[in-house]
Structures are given as C-alpha cells and as structure tokens.
C-alpha cells in the first residue's frame, strides 16, 4: 500500500485528534508552569550577595523543580508541534 492510502484510512484520524488534544494540553501546562515561576531578577541584593542556595539536603528546591518541569513541557510541546506540522499537510482536504 502506498502512503496516500494509509493516510486515507479512518484509523489515522482519531490519532490526529489525540495529537492535537495533547498539543493543547501541553501548551496549557507550559503556560501554567511559566506563570507560577518567580522572576530571576533579585534586585541589588541578588547582584551583590549572589544567588542563594536552592537545595536542602541534596534535594532540589521548588524553583529548580519548576525549571525542570518547564523544560520537559517545552520539549513535549515542541515535539508535538513538529508531529502536527508533519501530519497536517498530508491529510485530505476538508478534514
């Protein structure tokens, strides 16, 4: 079977809807995480005194965890956006 015949099968359309939904969910999560972070500018106290430690007994603090979650959400959104951009031009017109 050719690639065009595979794209016209009804099994591909629910997958596309799931990918679109996952992309929307990823961007909402990304916005929520970014909005919950504090700014990195600490004023003159941060400039003179340096960055305070954000670890306690080897565990990452809340800011470090939010930074990690932001990176994961951003990469997830980026990959899903590439998938949508790759699939969308190949769908038949009208879908």
Secondary structure, 3 states (H helix, E strand, C coil): CCHHHHHCCHHHHHHHHHHHHHHHHHHHHHHHHHHHCCCCCCHHHHHHHCCCCCEECCEECHHHHHHHHHHHHHHHHHHHHHHHHHHHCCCCCCC
